[in-house]
Amino acid sequence: MADLKTTLCWFCRNAVPSLETGCSWSEQLNPVPGWRATENIVMYNEKPKTSYTVHWCPEYVRDRKCD
């Protein structure tokens, strides 16, 4: 499980959308149905935006580059 500073997405093959990969979060910034995540407010271009620290996701696939 990820801690509050590390989201599971950073290690997921679906984090970068392509023809074979992607999820509703990486493609359209919509939360993945069924994931367990903590909502966070982050600053982006000096404006608050909603983001998430993902702890578990049904679409998680470990990226081999992280091994």
N, CA, C, O and CB atoms as a CASP TS submission, in Angstrom:
PFRMAT TS
TARGET T0000
AUTHOR 0000-0000-0000
METHOD Language model
MODEL 1
PARENT N/A
ATOM      1  N   MET     1       0.848  -1.177   0.000  1.00  0.00           N
ATOM      2  CA  MET     1       0.000   0.000   0.000  1.00  0.00           C
ATOM      3  C   MET     1       0.893   1.240   0.000  1.00  0.00           C
ATOM      4  O   MET     1       1.942   1.261   0.644  1.00  0.00           O
ATOM      5  CB  MET     1      -0.965  -0.002   1.226  1.00  0.00           C
ATOM      6  N   ALA     2       0.471   2.260  -0.721  1.00  0.00           N
ATOM      7  CA  ALA     2       1.242   3.494  -0.811  1.00  0.00           C
ATOM      8  C   ALA     2       1.086   4.325   0.453  1.00  0.00           C
ATOM      9  O   ALA     2       0.051   4.270   1.118  1.00  0.00           O
ATOM     10  CB  ALA     2       0.813   4.306  -2.030  1.00  0.00           C
ATOM     11  N   ASP     3       2.114   5.092   0.779  1.00  0.00           N
ATOM     12  CA  ASP     3       1.975   6.036   1.885  1.00  0.00           C
ATOM     13  C   ASP     3       1.370   7.330   1.332  1.00  0.00           C
ATOM     14  O   ASP     3       1.055   7.402   0.144  1.00  0.00           O
ATOM     15  CB  ASP     3       3.361   6.307   2.584  1.00  0.00           C
ATOM     16  N   LEU     4       1.206   8.339   2.168  1.00  0.00           N
ATOM     17  CA  LEU     4       0.553   9.557   1.723  1.00  0.00           C
ATOM     18  C   LEU     4       1.410  10.397   0.773  1.00  0.00           C
ATOM     19  O   LEU     4       0.901  11.334   0.157  1.00  0.00           O
ATOM     20  CB  LEU     4       0.174  10.379   2.912  1.00  0.00           C
ATOM     21  N   LYS     5       2.686  10.083   0.645  1.00  0.00           N
ATOM     22  CA  LYS     5       3.548  10.823  -0.259  1.00  0.00           C
ATOM     23  C   LYS     5       3.749  10.097  -1.584  1.00  0.00           C
ATOM     24  O   LYS     5       4.180  10.712  -2.560  1.00  0.00           O
ATOM     25  CB  LYS     5       4.882  11.076   0.395  1.00  0.00           C
ATOM     26  N   THR     6       3.452   8.822  -1.639  1.00  0.00           N
ATOM     27  CA  THR     6       3.701   8.011  -2.820  1.00  0.00           C
ATOM     28  C   THR     6       2.404   7.381  -3.288  1.00  0.00           C
ATOM     29  O   THR     6       1.775   6.613  -2.559  1.00  0.00           O
ATOM     30  CB  THR     6       4.757   6.932  -2.533  1.00  0.00           C
ATOM     31  N   THR     7       2.016   7.705  -4.491  1.00  0.00           N
ATOM     32  CA  THR     7       0.806   7.105  -5.047  1.00  0.00           C
ATOM     33  C   THR     7       1.165   5.855  -5.838  1.00  0.00           C
ATOM     34  O   THR     7       2.219   5.792  -6.471  1.00  0.00           O
ATOM     35  CB  THR     7       0.053   8.114  -5.941  1.00  0.00           C
ATOM     36  N   LEU     8       0.303   4.885  -5.800  1.00  0.00           N
ATOM     37  CA  LEU     8       0.501   3.629  -6.515  1.00  0.00           C
ATOM     38  C   LEU     8       0.675   3.874  -8.013  1.00  0.00           C
ATOM     39  O   LEU     8       1.346   3.102  -8.698  1.00  0.00           O
ATOM     40  CB  LEU     8      -0.681   2.683  -6.267  1.00  0.00           C
ATOM     41  N   CYS     9       0.080   4.933  -8.512  1.00  0.00           N
ATOM     42  CA  CYS     9       0.144   5.248  -9.948  1.00  0.00           C
ATOM     43  C   CYS     9       1.576   5.393 -10.457  1.00  0.00           C
ATOM     44  O   CYS     9       1.853   5.088 -11.617  1.00  0.00           O
ATOM     45  CB  CYS     9      -0.623   6.527 -10.231  1.00  0.00           C
ATOM     46  N   TRP    10       2.484   5.854  -9.605  1.00  0.00           N
ATOM     47  CA  TRP    10       3.859   6.054 -10.045  1.00  0.00           C
ATOM     48  C   TRP    10       4.537   4.759 -10.458  1.00  0.00           C
ATOM     49  O   TRP    10       5.569   4.788 -11.128  1.00  0.00           O
ATOM     50  CB  TRP    10       4.654   6.710  -8.955  1.00  0.00           C
ATOM     51  N   PHE    11       3.976   3.631 -10.071  1.00  0.00           N
ATOM     52  CA  PHE    11       4.566   2.325 -10.373  1.00  0.00           C
ATOM     53  C   PHE    11       3.687   1.507 -11.321  1.00  0.00           C
ATOM     54  O   PHE    11       3.932   0.319 -11.530  1.00  0.00           O
ATOM     55  CB  PHE    11       4.799   1.544  -9.080  1.00  0.00           C
ATOM     56  N   CYS    12       2.663   2.144 -11.893  1.00  0.00           N
ATOM     57  CA  CYS    12       1.676   1.437 -12.698  1.00  0.00           C
ATOM     58  C   CYS    12       1.921   1.623 -14.191  1.00  0.00           C
ATOM     59  O   CYS    12       2.228   2.722 -14.655  1.00  0.00           O
ATOM     60  CB  CYS    12       0.280   1.908 -12.341  1.00  0.00           C
ATOM     61  N   ARG    13       1.780   0.543 -14.922  1.00  0.00           N
ATOM     62  CA  ARG    13       1.915   0.569 -16.378  1.00  0.00           C
ATOM     63  C   ARG    13       0.841   1.444 -17.022  1.00  0.00           C
ATOM     64  O   ARG    13       1.061   1.986 -18.106  1.00  0.00           O
ATOM     65  CB  ARG    13       1.840  -0.850 -16.941  1.00  0.00           C
ATOM     66  N   ASN    14      -0.314   1.590 -16.375  1.00  0.00           N
ATOM     67  CA  ASN    14      -1.413   2.373 -16.932  1.00  0.00           C
ATOM     68  C   ASN    14      -1.303   3.869 -16.662  1.00  0.00           C
ATOM     69  O   ASN    14      -2.190   4.628 -17.054  1.00  0.00           O
ATOM     70  CB  ASN    14      -2.705   1.872 -16.386  1.00  0.00           C
ATOM     71  N   ALA    15      -0.236   4.308 -16.003  1.00  0.00           N
ATOM     72  CA  ALA    15      -0.090   5.722 -15.651  1.00  0.00           C
ATOM     73  C   ALA    15       0.105   6.615 -16.873  1.00  0.00           C
ATOM     74  O   ALA    15      -0.237   7.797 -16.837  1.00  0.00           O
ATOM     75  CB  ALA    15       1.077   5.899 -14.707  1.00  0.00           C
ATOM     76  N   VAL    16       0.645   6.065 -17.942  1.00  0.00           N
ATOM     77  CA  VAL    16       0.850   6.824 -19.175  1.00  0.00           C
ATOM     78  C   VAL    16      -0.009   6.184 -20.268  1.00  0.00           C
ATOM     79  O   VAL    16       0.266   5.066 -20.702  1.00  0.00           O
ATOM     80  CB  VAL    16       2.375   6.853 -19.588  1.00  0.00           C
ATOM     81  N   PRO    17      -1.037   6.887 -20.706  1.00  0.00           N
ATOM     82  CA  PRO    17      -1.928   6.305 -21.707  1.00  0.00           C
ATOM     83  C   PRO    17      -1.246   6.086 -23.056  1.00  0.00           C
ATOM     84  O   PRO    17      -0.429   6.894 -23.500  1.00  0.00           O
ATOM     85  CB  PRO    17      -3.134   7.192 -21.891  1.00  0.00           C
ATOM     86  N   SER    18      -1.600   4.984 -23.686  1.00  0.00           N
ATOM     87  CA  SER    18      -1.144   4.661 -25.044  1.00  0.00           C
ATOM     88  C   SER    18      -2.237   3.802 -25.671  1.00  0.00           C
ATOM     89  O   SER    18      -3.335   3.707 -25.122  1.00  0.00           O
ATOM     90  CB  SER    18       0.268   3.911 -25.043  1.00  0.00           C
ATOM     91  N   LEU    19      -1.962   3.192 -26.781  1.00  0.00           N
ATOM     92  CA  LEU    19      -2.952   2.303 -27.397  1.00  0.00           C
ATOM     93  C   LEU    19      -3.240   1.082 -26.533  1.00  0.00           C
ATOM     94  O   LEU    19      -4.349   0.548 -26.558  1.00  0.00           O
ATOM     95  CB  LEU    19      -2.472   1.856 -28.770  1.00  0.00           C
ATOM     96  N   GLU    20      -2.228   0.634 -25.757  1.00  0.00           N
ATOM     97  CA  GLU    20      -2.390  -0.571 -24.932  1.00  0.00           C
ATOM     98  C   GLU    20      -2.591  -0.284 -23.449  1.00  0.00           C
ATOM     99  O   GLU    20      -2.999  -1.179 -22.709  1.00  0.00           O
ATOM    100  CB  GLU    20      -1.195  -1.454 -25.098  1.00  0.00           C
ATOM    101  N   THR    21      -2.319   0.927 -22.998  1.00  0.00           N
ATOM    102  CA  THR    21      -2.365   1.227 -21.572  1.00  0.00           C
ATOM    103  C   THR    21      -3.202   2.467 -21.298  1.00  0.00           C
ATOM    104  O   THR    21      -3.581   3.197 -22.213  1.00  0.00           O
ATOM    105  CB  THR    21      -0.957   1.415 -21.023  1.00  0.00           C
ATOM    106  N   GLY    22      -3.478   2.687 -20.032  1.00  0.00           N
ATOM    107  CA  GLY    22      -4.213   3.867 -19.599  1.00  0.00           C
ATOM    108  C   GLY    22      -5.360   3.475 -18.682  1.00  0.00           C
ATOM    109  O   GLY    22      -5.747   2.310 -18.601  1.00  0.00           O
ATOM    110  N   CYS    23      -5.887   4.466 -18.001  1.00  0.00           N
ATOM    111  CA  CYS    23      -7.044   4.272 -17.123  1.00  0.00           C
ATOM    112  C   CYS    23      -7.835   5.575 -17.124  1.00  0.00           C
ATOM    113  O   CYS    23      -7.411   6.552 -17.743  1.00  0.00           O
ATOM    114  CB  CYS    23      -6.606   3.862 -15.656  1.00  0.00           C
ATOM    115  N   SER    24      -8.961   5.603 -16.450  1.00  0.00           N
ATOM    116  CA  SER    24      -9.781   6.813 -16.452  1.00  0.00           C
ATOM    117  C   SER    24      -9.054   7.986 -15.799  1.00  0.00           C
ATOM    118  O   SER    24      -9.313   9.139 -16.146  1.00  0.00           O
ATOM    119  CB  SER    24     -11.101   6.554 -15.734  1.00  0.00           C
ATOM    120  N   TRP    25      -8.141   7.708 -14.852  1.00  0.00           N
ATOM    121  CA  TRP    25      -7.396   8.796 -14.227  1.00  0.00           C
ATOM    122  C   TRP    25      -6.331   9.349 -15.180  1.00  0.00           C
ATOM    123  O   TRP    25      -6.245  10.561 -15.376  1.00  0.00           O
ATOM    124  CB  TRP    25      -6.744   8.312 -12.921  1.00  0.00           C
ATOM    125  N   SER    26      -5.526   8.472 -15.768  1.00  0.00           N
ATOM    126  CA  SER    26      -4.443   8.956 -16.628  1.00  0.00           C
ATOM    127  C   SER    26      -4.963   9.536 -17.942  1.00  0.00           C
ATOM    128  O   SER    26      -4.295  10.367 -18.556  1.00  0.00           O
ATOM    129  CB  SER    26      -3.466   7.828 -16.919  1.00  0.00           C
ATOM    130  N   GLU    27      -6.129   9.114 -18.371  1.00  0.00           N
ATOM    131  CA  GLU    27      -6.668   9.608 -19.638  1.00  0.00           C
ATOM    132  C   GLU    27      -7.528  10.861 -19.480  1.00  0.00           C
ATOM    133  O   GLU    27      -7.454  11.770 -20.307  1.00  0.00           O
ATOM    134  CB  GLU    27      -7.480   8.527 -20.298  1.00  0.00           C
ATOM    135  N   GLN    28      -8.354  10.917 -18.413  1.00  0.00           N
ATOM    136  CA  GLN    28      -9.313  12.013 -18.297  1.00  0.00           C
ATOM    137  C   GLN    28      -9.397  12.631 -16.897  1.00  0.00           C
ATOM    138  O   GLN    28     -10.261  13.470 -16.642  1.00  0.00           O
ATOM    139  CB  GLN    28     -10.665  11.524 -18.696  1.00  0.00           C
ATOM    140  N   LEU    29      -8.507  12.222 -15.994  1.00  0.00           N
ATOM    141  CA  LEU    29      -8.500  12.698 -14.604  1.00  0.00           C
ATOM    142  C   LEU    29      -9.812  12.402 -13.870  1.00  0.00           C
ATOM    143  O   LEU    29     -10.235  13.163 -12.999  1.00  0.00           O
ATOM    144  CB  LEU    29      -8.229  14.194 -14.574  1.00  0.00           C
ATOM    145  N   ASN    30     -10.444  11.292 -14.235  1.00  0.00           N
ATOM    146  CA  ASN    30     -11.618  10.797 -13.517  1.00  0.00           C
ATOM    147  C   ASN    30     -11.177   9.658 -12.607  1.00  0.00           C
ATOM    148  O   ASN    30     -10.481   8.752 -13.065  1.00  0.00           O
ATOM    149  CB  ASN    30     -12.737  10.325 -14.507  1.00  0.00           C
ATOM    150  N   PRO    31     -11.561   9.675 -11.327  1.00  0.00           N
ATOM    151  CA  PRO    31     -11.181   8.577 -10.429  1.00  0.00           C
ATOM    152  C   PRO    31     -11.586   7.214 -11.000  1.00  0.00           C
ATOM    153  O   PRO    31     -12.641   7.071 -11.617  1.00  0.00           O
ATOM    154  CB  PRO    31     -11.825   8.775  -9.050  1.00  0.00           C
ATOM    155  N   VAL    32     -10.728   6.224 -10.780  1.00  0.00           N
ATOM    156  CA  VAL    32     -11.001   4.864 -11.234  1.00  0.00           C
ATOM    157  C   VAL    32     -12.056   4.254 -10.314  1.00  0.00           C
ATOM    158  O   VAL    32     -11.867   4.240  -9.098  1.00  0.00           O
ATOM    159  CB  VAL    32      -9.695   3.995 -11.251  1.00  0.00           C
ATOM    160  N   PRO    33     -13.155   3.753 -10.862  1.00  0.00           N
ATOM    161  CA  PRO    33     -14.174   3.133 -10.012  1.00  0.00           C
ATOM    162  C   PRO    33     -13.583   1.986  -9.181  1.00  0.00           C
ATOM    163  O   PRO    33     -12.932   1.087  -9.715  1.00  0.00           O
ATOM    164  CB  PRO    33     -15.342   2.614 -10.874  1.00  0.00           C
ATOM    165  N   GLY    34     -13.818   2.036  -7.887  1.00  0.00           N
ATOM    166  CA  GLY    34     -13.368   0.972  -6.999  1.00  0.00           C
ATOM    167  C   GLY    34     -12.003   1.181  -6.371  1.00  0.00           C
ATOM    168  O   GLY    34     -11.601   0.393  -5.514  1.00  0.00           O
ATOM    169  N   TRP    35     -11.278   2.214  -6.768  1.00  0.00           N
ATOM    170  CA  TRP    35      -9.971   2.389  -6.155  1.00  0.00           C
ATOM    171  C   TRP    35     -10.116   2.893  -4.723  1.00  0.00           C
ATOM    172  O   TRP    35     -11.131   3.485  -4.357  1.00  0.00           O
ATOM    173  CB  TRP    35      -9.117   3.360  -6.980  1.00  0.00           C
ATOM    174  N   ARG    36      -9.080   2.646  -3.921  1.00  0.00           N
ATOM    175  CA  ARG    36      -9.009   3.211  -2.570  1.00  0.00           C
ATOM    176  C   ARG    36      -7.948   4.298  -2.634  1.00  0.00           C
ATOM    177  O   ARG    36      -6.783   4.040  -2.936  1.00  0.00           O
ATOM    178  CB  ARG    36      -8.665   2.107  -1.464  1.00  0.00           C
ATOM    179  N   ALA    37      -8.380   5.520  -2.341  1.00  0.00           N
ATOM    180  CA  ALA    37      -7.482   6.657  -2.492  1.00  0.00           C
ATOM    181  C   ALA    37      -7.821   7.730  -1.471  1.00  0.00           C
ATOM    182  O   ALA    37      -8.947   7.819  -0.982  1.00  0.00           O
ATOM    183  CB  ALA    37      -7.559   7.227  -3.917  1.00  0.00           C
ATOM    184  N   THR    38      -6.828   8.533  -1.167  1.00  0.00           N
ATOM    185  CA  THR    38      -7.003   9.678  -0.288  1.00  0.00           C
ATOM    186  C   THR    38      -7.013  10.930  -1.163  1.00  0.00           C
ATOM    187  O   THR    38      -6.091  11.159  -1.946  1.00  0.00           O
ATOM    188  CB  THR    38      -5.873   9.746   0.805  1.00  0.00           C
ATOM    189  N   GLU    39      -8.052  11.725  -1.022  1.00  0.00           N
ATOM    190  CA  GLU    39      -8.134  12.964  -1.791  1.00  0.00           C
ATOM    191  C   GLU    39      -7.188  14.002  -1.195  1.00  0.00           C
ATOM    192  O   GLU    39      -7.092  14.140   0.025  1.00  0.00           O
ATOM    193  CB  GLU    39      -9.589  13.502  -1.819  1.00  0.00           C
ATOM    194  N   ASN    40      -6.496  14.726  -2.062  1.00  0.00           N
ATOM    195  CA  ASN    40      -5.563  15.776  -1.665  1.00  0.00           C
ATOM    196  C   ASN    40      -5.845  17.030  -2.481  1.00  0.00           C
ATOM    197  O   ASN    40      -6.370  16.955  -3.592  1.00  0.00           O
ATOM    198  CB  ASN    40      -4.090  15.316  -1.853  1.00  0.00           C
ATOM    199  N   ILE    41      -5.499  18.154  -1.934  1.00  0.00           N
ATOM    200  CA  ILE    41      -5.534  19.402  -2.681  1.00  0.00           C
ATOM    201  C   ILE    41      -4.082  19.783  -2.961  1.00  0.00           C
ATOM    202  O   ILE    41      -3.279  19.911  -2.037  1.00  0.00           O
ATOM    203  CB  ILE    41      -6.301  20.544  -1.890  1.00  0.00           C
ATOM    204  N   VAL    42      -3.752  19.962  -4.233  1.00  0.00           N
ATOM    205  CA  VAL    42      -2.407  20.349  -4.633  1.00  0.00           C
ATOM    206  C   VAL    42      -2.491  21.681  -5.369  1.00  0.00           C
ATOM    207  O   VAL    42      -3.526  22.020  -5.944  1.00  0.00           O
ATOM    208  CB  VAL    42      -1.742  19.252  -5.525  1.00  0.00           C
ATOM    209  N   MET    43      -1.411  22.418  -5.344  1.00  0.00           N
ATOM    210  CA  MET    43      -1.365  23.683  -6.063  1.00  0.00           C
ATOM    211  C   MET    43      -0.801  23.444  -7.466  1.00  0.00           C
ATOM    212  O   MET    43       0.256  22.833  -7.625  1.00  0.00           O
ATOM    213  CB  MET    43      -0.510  24.731  -5.290  1.00  0.00           C
ATOM    214  N   TYR    44      -1.509  23.927  -8.462  1.00  0.00           N
ATOM    215  CA  TYR    44      -1.075  23.805  -9.843  1.00  0.00           C
ATOM    216  C   TYR    44      -1.282  25.162 -10.505  1.00  0.00           C
ATOM    217  O   TYR    44      -2.408  25.655 -10.568  1.00  0.00           O
ATOM    218  CB  TYR    44      -1.857  22.669 -10.599  1.00  0.00           C
ATOM    219  N   ASN    45      -0.213  25.765 -10.993  1.00  0.00           N
ATOM    220  CA  ASN    45      -0.278  27.128 -11.553  1.00  0.00           C
ATOM    221  C   ASN    45      -0.938  28.089 -10.569  1.00  0.00           C
ATOM    222  O   ASN    45      -1.768  28.918 -10.940  1.00  0.00           O
ATOM    223  CB  ASN    45      -1.053  27.129 -12.889  1.00  0.00           C
ATOM    224  N   GLU    46      -0.541  27.951  -9.303  1.00  0.00           N
ATOM    225  CA  GLU    46      -1.018  28.810  -8.211  1.00  0.00           C
ATOM    226  C   GLU    46      -2.514  28.681  -7.936  1.00  0.00           C
ATOM    227  O   GLU    46      -3.110  29.569  -7.328  1.00  0.00           O
ATOM    228  CB  GLU    46      -0.701  30.243  -8.523  1.00  0.00           C
ATOM    229  N   LYS    47      -3.122  27.583  -8.378  1.00  0.00           N
ATOM    230  CA  LYS    47      -4.541  27.337  -8.110  1.00  0.00           C
ATOM    231  C   LYS    47      -4.689  25.964  -7.471  1.00  0.00           C
ATOM    232  O   LYS    47      -3.984  25.029  -7.849  1.00  0.00           O
ATOM    233  CB  LYS    47      -5.390  27.435  -9.416  1.00  0.00           C
ATOM    234  N   PRO    48      -5.597  25.831  -6.506  1.00  0.00           N
ATOM    235  CA  PRO    48      -5.804  24.519  -5.883  1.00  0.00           C
ATOM    236  C   PRO    48      -6.518  23.560  -6.830  1.00  0.00           C
ATOM    237  O   PRO    48      -7.496  23.924  -7.483  1.00  0.00           O
ATOM    238  CB  PRO    48      -6.607  24.665  -4.587  1.00  0.00           C
ATOM    239  N   LYS    49      -6.016  22.340  -6.894  1.00  0.00           N
ATOM    240  CA  LYS    49      -6.612  21.289  -7.731  1.00  0.00           C
ATOM    241  C   LYS    49      -6.766  20.025  -6.888  1.00  0.00           C
ATOM    242  O   LYS    49      -5.973  19.776  -5.980  1.00  0.00           O
ATOM    243  CB  LYS    49      -5.735  21.007  -9.008  1.00  0.00           C
ATOM    244  N   THR    50      -7.773  19.243  -7.189  1.00  0.00           N
ATOM    245  CA  THR    50      -7.972  17.971  -6.504  1.00  0.00           C
ATOM    246  C   THR    50      -7.092  16.909  -7.140  1.00  0.00           C
ATOM    247  O   THR    50      -7.050  16.767  -8.362  1.00  0.00           O
ATOM    248  CB  THR    50      -9.456  17.546  -6.548  1.00  0.00           C
ATOM    249  N   SER    51      -6.393  16.169  -6.300  1.00  0.00           N
ATOM    250  CA  SER    51      -5.592  15.038  -6.739  1.00  0.00           C
ATOM    251  C   SER    51      -5.838  13.899  -5.753  1.00  0.00           C
ATOM    252  O   SER    51      -6.621  14.046  -4.815  1.00  0.00           O
ATOM    253  CB  SER    51      -4.063  15.409  -6.826  1.00  0.00           C
ATOM    254  N   TYR    52      -5.176  12.774  -5.963  1.00  0.00           N
ATOM    255  CA  TYR    52      -5.393  11.614  -5.118  1.00  0.00           C
ATOM    256  C   TYR    52      -4.088  10.888  -4.866  1.00  0.00           C
ATOM    257  O   TYR    52      -3.211  10.843  -5.730  1.00  0.00           O
ATOM    258  CB  TYR    52      -6.409  10.672  -5.750  1.00  0.00           C
ATOM    259  N   THR    53      -3.965  10.325  -3.688  1.00  0.00           N
ATOM    260  CA  THR    53      -2.928   9.350  -3.395  1.00  0.00           C
ATOM    261  C   THR    53      -3.626   7.996  -3.438  1.00  0.00           C
ATOM    262  O   THR    53      -4.460   7.689  -2.586  1.00  0.00           O
ATOM    263  CB  THR    53      -2.218   9.622  -1.991  1.00  0.00           C
ATOM    264  N   VAL    54      -3.281   7.197  -4.429  1.00  0.00           N
ATOM    265  CA  VAL    54      -3.955   5.917  -4.643  1.00  0.00           C
ATOM    266  C   VAL    54      -3.244   4.847  -3.820  1.00  0.00           C
ATOM    267  O   VAL    54      -2.024   4.695  -3.896  1.00  0.00           O
ATOM    268  CB  VAL    54      -3.975   5.535  -6.159  1.00  0.00           C
ATOM    269  N   HIS    55      -4.033   4.103  -3.028  1.00  0.00           N
ATOM    270  CA  HIS    55      -3.506   3.039  -2.174  1.00  0.00           C
ATOM    271  C   HIS    55      -3.752   1.655  -2.768  1.00  0.00           C
ATOM    272  O   HIS    55      -2.956   0.737  -2.572  1.00  0.00           O
ATOM    273  CB  HIS    55      -4.130   3.122  -0.791  1.00  0.00           C
ATOM    274  N   TRP    56      -4.861   1.512  -3.496  1.00  0.00           N
ATOM    275  CA  TRP    56      -5.206   0.248  -4.159  1.00  0.00           C
ATOM    276  C   TRP    56      -6.054   0.589  -5.370  1.00  0.00           C
ATOM    277  O   TRP    56      -6.897   1.483  -5.304  1.00  0.00           O
ATOM    278  CB  TRP    56      -5.967  -0.738  -3.188  1.00  0.00           C
ATOM    279  N   CYS    57      -5.841  -0.113  -6.475  1.00  0.00           N
ATOM    280  CA  CYS    57      -6.590   0.167  -7.695  1.00  0.00           C
ATOM    281  C   CYS    57      -6.853  -1.137  -8.443  1.00  0.00           C
ATOM    282  O   CYS    57      -5.939  -1.945  -8.608  1.00  0.00           O
ATOM    283  CB  CYS    57      -5.823   1.172  -8.595  1.00  0.00           C
ATOM    284  N   PRO    58      -8.105  -1.358  -8.905  1.00  0.00           N
ATOM    285  CA  PRO    58      -8.416  -2.579  -9.645  1.00  0.00           C
ATOM    286  C   PRO    58      -7.738  -2.634 -11.014  1.00  0.00           C
ATOM    287  O   PRO    58      -7.659  -3.704 -11.615  1.00  0.00           O
ATOM    288  CB  PRO    58      -9.908  -2.704  -9.818  1.00  0.00           C
ATOM    289  N   GLU    59      -7.248  -1.500 -11.514  1.00  0.00           N
ATOM    290  CA  GLU    59      -6.597  -1.473 -12.823  1.00  0.00           C
ATOM    291  C   GLU    59      -5.070  -1.393 -12.728  1.00  0.00           C
ATOM    292  O   GLU    59      -4.393  -1.185 -13.735  1.00  0.00           O
ATOM    293  CB  GLU    59      -7.115  -0.299 -13.623  1.00  0.00           C
ATOM    294  N   TYR    60      -4.532  -1.561 -11.513  1.00  0.00           N
ATOM    295  CA  TYR    60      -3.089  -1.483 -11.311  1.00  0.00           C
ATOM    296  C   TYR    60      -2.387  -2.662 -11.977  1.00  0.00           C
ATOM    297  O   TYR    60      -2.766  -3.818 -11.790  1.00  0.00           O
ATOM    298  CB  TYR    60      -2.759  -1.445  -9.813  1.00  0.00           C
ATOM    299  N   VAL    61      -1.348  -2.341 -12.764  1.00  0.00           N
ATOM    300  CA  VAL    61      -0.456  -3.334 -13.362  1.00  0.00           C
ATOM    301  C   VAL    61       0.955  -2.829 -13.117  1.00  0.00           C
ATOM    302  O   VAL    61       1.330  -1.768 -13.615  1.00  0.00           O
ATOM    303  CB  VAL    61      -0.746  -3.551 -14.913  1.00  0.00           C
ATOM    304  N   ARG    62       1.733  -3.573 -12.361  1.00  0.00           N
ATOM    305  CA  ARG    62       3.094  -3.124 -12.037  1.00  0.00           C
ATOM    306  C   ARG    62       3.911  -2.937 -13.317  1.00  0.00           C
ATOM    307  O   ARG    62       3.971  -3.825 -14.167  1.00  0.00           O
ATOM    308  CB  ARG    62       3.796  -4.140 -11.095  1.00  0.00           C
ATOM    309  N   ASP    63       4.527  -1.782 -13.433  1.00  0.00           N
ATOM    310  CA  ASP    63       5.363  -1.461 -14.571  1.00  0.00           C
ATOM    311  C   ASP    63       6.718  -2.141 -14.404  1.00  0.00           C
ATOM    312  O   ASP    63       7.374  -1.962 -13.378  1.00  0.00           O
ATOM    313  CB  ASP    63       5.526   0.069 -14.722  1.00  0.00           C
ATOM    314  N   ARG    64       7.138  -2.905 -15.380  1.00  0.00           N
ATOM    315  CA  ARG    64       8.423  -3.621 -15.292  1.00  0.00           C
ATOM    316  C   ARG    64       9.598  -2.677 -15.133  1.00  0.00           C
ATOM    317  O   ARG    64      10.627  -3.073 -14.586  1.00  0.00           O
ATOM    318  CB  ARG    64       8.632  -4.479 -16.526  1.00  0.00           C
ATOM    319  N   LYS    65       9.476  -1.435 -15.596  1.00  0.00           N
ATOM    320  CA  LYS    65      10.562  -0.458 -15.470  1.00  0.00           C
ATOM    321  C   LYS    65      10.834  -0.109 -14.013  1.00  0.00           C
ATOM    322  O   LYS    65      11.893   0.437 -13.700  1.00  0.00           O
ATOM    323  CB  LYS    65      10.229   0.809 -16.253  1.00  0.00           C
ATOM    324  N   CYS    66       9.898  -0.413 -13.117  1.00  0.00           N
ATOM    325  CA  CYS    66      10.066  -0.088 -11.695  1.00  0.00           C
ATOM    326  C   CYS    66      10.794  -1.187 -10.938  1.00  0.00           C
ATOM    327  O   CYS    66      11.112  -1.018  -9.761  1.00  0.00           O
ATOM    328  CB  CYS    66       8.714   0.162 -11.052  1.00  0.00           C
ATOM    329  N   ASP    67      11.060  -2.299 -11.588  1.00  0.00           N
ATOM    330  CA  ASP    67      11.746  -3.410 -10.897  1.00  0.00           C
ATOM    331  C   ASP    67      13.231  -3.195 -10.823  1.00  0.00           C
ATOM    332  O   ASP    67      13.950  -4.033 -10.276  1.00  0.00           O
ATOM    333  CB  ASP    67      11.468  -4.726 -11.593  1.00  0.00           C
TER
END
